[in-house]
């Protein structure tokens, strides 16, 4: 199903991520000094920055997961244990936010190192370096992260409901759905309307199903806005 209130969720998450990244940038600029010295950013510093970002992200990811789980059913379904769904949401958000922030932090450190190297190699001013950090820790990156992670959290919430329903004897089939417009990438276009276990001849699947290549479903790439659709096993997809 389409992600409920996607635009609002993306804006909300982008604000949270943008604020956290902005705070990271200010701390990094203060610690780097003039001229910049990467040794001023100790492992403990990066650990603290990552922890702060995780603390901001985890509750938002958990909330999106639960919002989509509820939207999928529209109302509490008989047999679905919402205590288990809530616990699953909390566990996933805690675990995944660690992986997500590690990736964000690794990219930030690599980009920062390149920016500082360019500062010395090209004779830049400290203002030019700080301008590059605004781009690295700014709203464009926050928006890209928010689009991707809203897709992921919503997809995981739906998967949890499918799992819960299976425990009650209700089997659901899952289908990959795109917006089916000119912005759809070749990867998602190939998976459009395909069932989770249905082989796909086109790249990057090459005979595998999307369930094999992307076990959790969308996103398939940064800024992916795809979603999953569902149908009772043996029925027609909605």
MIPA-494470 format. One record per residue (C-alpha): residue number from 1; residue in three letters; y, x, z. Coordinates in steps of 0.001 Angstrom, whole numbers, plus 500000, padded with zeros to 6 digits. Last residue first. Layout:
<node NUM; "ALA"; <Y; X; Z>>
...
This chain:
<node 238; "UNK"; <495629; 495010; 495238>>
<node 237; "UNK"; <492332; 496640; 494407>>
<node 236; "UNK"; <489545; 494262; 493463>>
<node 235; "UNK"; <486548; 493622; 495690>>
<node 234; "UNK"; <483234; 495429; 496142>>
<node 233; "UNK"; <484465; 497226; 499229>>
<node 232; "UNK"; <487508; 495386; 500535>>
<node 231; "UNK"; <490536; 496837; 498824>>
<node 230; "UNK"; <493004; 499574; 499561>>
<node 229; "UNK"; <496025; 501283; 498045>>
<node 228; "UNK"; <497158; 504816; 498784>>
<node 227; "UNK"; <500616; 506310; 498455>>
<node 226; "UNK"; <502578; 508635; 496213>>
<node 225; "UNK"; <506010; 510010; 497072>>
<node 224; "UNK"; <505277; 513726; 496605>>
<node 223; "UNK"; <508304; 515838; 497577>>
<node 222; "UNK"; <506134; 518966; 497971>>
<node 221; "UNK"; <502689; 518611; 496376>>
<node 220; "UNK"; <499558; 516430; 496485>>
<node 219; "UNK"; <500902; 514245; 499276>>
<node 218; "UNK"; <498849; 512092; 499280>>
<node 217; "UNK"; <495139; 511626; 500073>>
<node 216; "UNK"; <493498; 513011; 503197>>
<node 215; "UNK"; <490636; 514648; 501292>>
<node 214; "UNK"; <492918; 516059; 498559>>
<node 213; "UNK"; <490597; 517902; 496141>>
<node 212; "UNK"; <487373; 516108; 497080>>
<node 211; "UNK"; <488990; 512713; 497629>>
<node 210; "UNK"; <490910; 513202; 494397>>
<node 209; "UNK"; <487562; 513168; 492645>>
<node 208; "UNK"; <486102; 516209; 490904>>
<node 207; "UNK"; <485491; 516452; 487166>>
<node 206; "UNK"; <488245; 518929; 486399>>
<node 205; "UNK"; <490508; 517853; 489273>>
<node 204; "UNK"; <493540; 520038; 488547>>
<node 203; "UNK"; <493453; 519096; 485715>>
<node 202; "UNK"; <492091; 516044; 483907>>
<node 201; "UNK"; <488495; 514773; 484025>>
<node 200; "UNK"; <488813; 512715; 487211>>
<node 199; "UNK"; <485626; 511739; 489077>>
<node 198; "UNK"; <485887; 508568; 491221>>
<node 197; "UNK"; <485196; 509100; 494923>>
<node 196; "UNK"; <488661; 508146; 496195>>
<node 195; "UNK"; <489177; 505457; 493569>>
<node 194; "UNK"; <491576; 506210; 490739>>
<node 193; "UNK"; <494616; 503989; 490150>>
<node 192; "UNK"; <496797; 507052; 489458>>
<node 191; "UNK"; <494903; 510324; 489977>>
<node 190; "UNK"; <495890; 511887; 486645>>
<node 189; "UNK"; <499489; 510832; 487132>>
<node 188; "UNK"; <499469; 512453; 490559>>
<node 187; "UNK"; <498619; 515862; 489131>>
<node 186; "UNK"; <500717; 515471; 485976>>
<node 185; "UNK"; <503899; 514738; 488013>>
<node 184; "UNK"; <505374; 511240; 488240>>
<node 183; "UNK"; <509135; 511281; 487630>>
<node 182; "UNK"; <508965; 509185; 484455>>
<node 181; "UNK"; <507560; 506212; 486354>>
<node 180; "UNK"; <504167; 505203; 487759>>
<node 179; "UNK"; <505366; 504987; 491377>>
<node 178; "UNK"; <501993; 506507; 492143>>
<node 177; "UNK"; <498851; 504985; 493667>>
<node 176; "UNK"; <495605; 506668; 494684>>
<node 175; "UNK"; <492852; 504183; 495525>>
<node 174; "UNK"; <490865; 503657; 498734>>
<node 173; "UNK"; <487840; 501394; 499148>>
<node 172; "UNK"; <487464; 499546; 502442>>
<node 171; "UNK"; <484342; 498768; 504470>>
<node 170; "UNK"; <484555; 496238; 507319>>
<node 169; "UNK"; <481636; 496801; 509704>>
<node 168; "UNK"; <483725; 497062; 512874>>
<node 167; "UNK"; <483628; 500865; 512833>>
<node 166; "UNK"; <484655; 500768; 509180>>
<node 165; "UNK"; <487780; 498937; 510293>>
<node 164; "UNK"; <488706; 501822; 512573>>
<node 163; "UNK"; <488179; 504365; 509790>>
<node 162; "UNK"; <490292; 502396; 507328>>
<node 161; "UNK"; <492936; 502053; 510056>>
<node 160; "UNK"; <492920; 505816; 510599>>
<node 159; "UNK"; <493232; 506449; 506867>>
<node 158; "UNK"; <496321; 504247; 506762>>
<node 157; "UNK"; <497987; 506279; 509483>>
<node 156; "UNK"; <497073; 509503; 507702>>
<node 155; "UNK"; <498732; 508299; 504506>>
<node 154; "UNK"; <501864; 507343; 506418>>
<node 153; "UNK"; <502040; 510780; 508047>>
<node 152; "UNK"; <501571; 512555; 504717>>
<node 151; "UNK"; <504086; 510561; 502686>>
<node 150; "UNK"; <506682; 510826; 505455>>
<node 149; "UNK"; <505895; 514545; 505487>>
<node 148; "UNK"; <506668; 515165; 501841>>
<node 147; "UNK"; <509923; 513207; 501730>>
<node 146; "UNK"; <511115; 514683; 505049>>
<node 145; "UNK"; <510383; 518281; 504057>>
<node 144; "UNK"; <512358; 517936; 500830>>
<node 143; "UNK"; <515269; 516302; 502671>>
<node 142; "UNK"; <515381; 519071; 505281>>
<node 141; "UNK"; <515339; 521710; 502548>>
<node 140; "UNK"; <518271; 520078; 500785>>
<node 139; "UNK"; <520077; 519467; 504092>>
<node 138; "UNK"; <520397; 523115; 505150>>
<node 137; "UNK"; <518376; 525899; 506751>>
<node 136; "UNK"; <517849; 528034; 503658>>
<node 135; "UNK"; <521054; 526872; 501943>>
<node 134; "UNK"; <523157; 527542; 505047>>
<node 133; "UNK"; <521317; 530847; 505394>>
<node 132; "UNK"; <522552; 531897; 501967>>
<node 131; "UNK"; <526116; 531195; 503062>>
<node 130; "UNK"; <525561; 533338; 506160>>
<node 129; "UNK"; <524672; 536240; 503913>>
<node 128; "UNK"; <527803; 535735; 501827>>
<node 127; "UNK"; <529924; 535618; 504978>>
<node 126; "UNK"; <528352; 538840; 506219>>
<node 125; "UNK"; <529647; 540463; 503070>>
<node 124; "UNK"; <527329; 541661; 500350>>
<node 123; "UNK"; <526789; 545279; 499347>>
<node 122; "UNK"; <524039; 544408; 496878>>
<node 121; "UNK"; <521211; 546387; 498479>>
<node 120; "UNK"; <522366; 545786; 502069>>
<node 119; "UNK"; <522884; 542023; 501854>>
<node 118; "UNK"; <519960; 541689; 499431>>
<node 117; "UNK"; <517613; 543074; 502099>>
<node 116; "UNK"; <519055; 540591; 504605>>
<node 115; "UNK"; <518414; 537705; 502224>>
<node 114; "UNK"; <514857; 538876; 501454>>
<node 113; "UNK"; <514057; 539114; 505171>>
<node 112; "UNK"; <515528; 535668; 505738>>
<node 111; "UNK"; <513398; 534214; 502957>>
<node 110; "UNK"; <510207; 535681; 504440>>
<node 109; "UNK"; <511112; 534520; 507958>>
<node 108; "UNK"; <511990; 531017; 506774>>
<node 107; "UNK"; <508780; 530683; 504772>>
<node 106; "UNK"; <506672; 531730; 507766>>
<node 105; "UNK"; <508622; 529339; 509991>>
<node 104; "UNK"; <508087; 526362; 507693>>
<node 103; "UNK"; <504380; 527142; 507432>>
<node 102; "UNK"; <504023; 527536; 511199>>
<node 101; "UNK"; <506040; 524343; 511636>>
<node 100; "UNK"; <503584; 522383; 509521>>
<node 99; "UNK"; <500466; 523768; 511198>>
<node 98; "UNK"; <501803; 523032; 514698>>
<node 97; "UNK"; <503079; 519638; 513568>>
<node 96; "UNK"; <499541; 518898; 512370>>
<node 95; "UNK"; <497864; 519275; 515733>>
<node 94; "UNK"; <500420; 517383; 517811>>
<node 93; "UNK"; <500889; 514670; 515197>>
<node 92; "UNK"; <497119; 514267; 514767>>
<node 91; "UNK"; <496441; 513956; 518489>>
<node 90; "UNK"; <499293; 511505; 519039>>
<node 89; "UNK"; <498263; 509323; 516105>>
<node 88; "UNK"; <494607; 509359; 517175>>
<node 87; "UNK"; <495636; 508326; 520663>>
<node 86; "UNK"; <497685; 505439; 519309>>
<node 85; "UNK"; <494829; 504337; 517065>>
<node 84; "UNK"; <492392; 504530; 519977>>
<node 83; "UNK"; <494651; 502388; 522153>>
<node 82; "UNK"; <495062; 500080; 519168>>
<node 81; "UNK"; <491369; 499218; 519180>>
<node 80; "UNK"; <490877; 497329; 515928>>
<node 79; "UNK"; <488242; 494615; 516364>>
<node 78; "UNK"; <490444; 491674; 515495>>
<node 77; "UNK"; <493433; 492912; 513572>>
<node 76; "UNK"; <496847; 493383; 515164>>
<node 75; "UNK"; <499430; 492221; 512649>>
<node 74; "UNK"; <500650; 493286; 509233>>
<node 73; "UNK"; <497366; 495215; 508844>>
<node 72; "UNK"; <498766; 497972; 506654>>
<node 71; "UNK"; <502156; 497652; 508301>>
<node 70; "UNK"; <500648; 498500; 511675>>
<node 69; "UNK"; <499049; 501704; 510388>>
<node 68; "UNK"; <502244; 502532; 508510>>
<node 67; "UNK"; <504352; 502275; 511648>>
<node 66; "UNK"; <501763; 504215; 513652>>
<node 65; "UNK"; <501762; 507246; 511351>>
<node 64; "UNK"; <505559; 507104; 511089>>
<node 63; "UNK"; <505861; 507148; 514901>>
<node 62; "UNK"; <503463; 510081; 515271>>
<node 61; "UNK"; <505357; 512076; 512643>>
<node 60; "UNK"; <508621; 511407; 514482>>
<node 59; "UNK"; <507138; 512352; 517853>>
<node 58; "UNK"; <505816; 515663; 516448>>
<node 57; "UNK"; <508938; 516761; 514555>>
<node 56; "UNK"; <511534; 517445; 517265>>
<node 55; "UNK"; <509186; 519206; 519681>>
<node 54; "UNK"; <507693; 521142; 516787>>
<node 53; "UNK"; <511160; 522380; 515772>>
<node 52; "UNK"; <511880; 523587; 519305>>
<node 51; "UNK"; <508515; 525331; 519529>>
<node 50; "UNK"; <509138; 527112; 516234>>
<node 49; "UNK"; <512510; 528428; 517410>>
<node 48; "UNK"; <510996; 529576; 520716>>
<node 47; "UNK"; <508148; 531356; 518947>>
<node 46; "UNK"; <510637; 532977; 516585>>
<node 45; "UNK"; <512644; 534362; 519503>>
<node 44; "UNK"; <509512; 535552; 521313>>
<node 43; "UNK"; <508463; 537430; 518176>>
<node 42; "UNK"; <511851; 539206; 518347>>
<node 41; "UNK"; <514856; 538454; 516165>>
<node 40; "UNK"; <517155; 541372; 517009>>
<node 39; "UNK"; <514848; 543562; 514927>>
<node 38; "UNK"; <516204; 541744; 511879>>
<node 37; "UNK"; <519505; 543602; 512215>>
<node 36; "UNK"; <522522; 542153; 510442>>
<node 35; "UNK"; <525707; 544255; 510277>>
<node 34; "UNK"; <527137; 542266; 511966>>
<node 33; "UNK"; <524769; 540507; 514353>>
<node 32; "UNK"; <521393; 538928; 513695>>
<node 31; "UNK"; <521319; 537078; 517018>>
<node 30; "UNK"; <524281; 534773; 516464>>
<node 29; "UNK"; <523263; 534056; 512858>>
<node 28; "UNK"; <519699; 533260; 513966>>
<node 27; "UNK"; <520855; 530904; 516724>>
<node 26; "UNK"; <523184; 529037; 514367>>
<node 25; "UNK"; <520498; 528779; 511694>>
<node 24; "UNK"; <517916; 527422; 514142>>
<node 23; "UNK"; <520359; 524745; 515296>>
<node 22; "UNK"; <520871; 523687; 511697>>
<node 21; "UNK"; <517116; 523591; 511158>>
<node 20; "UNK"; <516700; 521235; 514119>>
<node 19; "UNK"; <519564; 518971; 513007>>
<node 18; "UNK"; <518268; 518838; 509454>>
<node 17; "UNK"; <514730; 518079; 510595>>
<node 16; "UNK"; <515860; 515139; 512728>>
<node 15; "UNK"; <518296; 513828; 510127>>
<node 14; "UNK"; <515702; 514236; 507358>>
<node 13; "UNK"; <513181; 512310; 509475>>
<node 12; "UNK"; <515502; 509336; 509808>>
<node 11; "UNK"; <516548; 509409; 506167>>
<node 10; "UNK"; <512922; 509593; 505025>>
<node 9; "UNK"; <511891; 506755; 507327>>
<node 8; "UNK"; <514754; 504564; 506115>>
<node 7; "UNK"; <513874; 505166; 502461>>
<node 6; "UNK"; <510176; 504574; 503110>>
<node 5; "UNK"; <510680; 501243; 504882>>
<node 4; "UNK"; <506960; 500428; 504630>>
<node 3; "UNK"; <505020; 502895; 502517>>
<node 2; "UNK"; <503587; 501049; 499559>>
<node 1; "UNK"; <500000; 500000; 500000>>
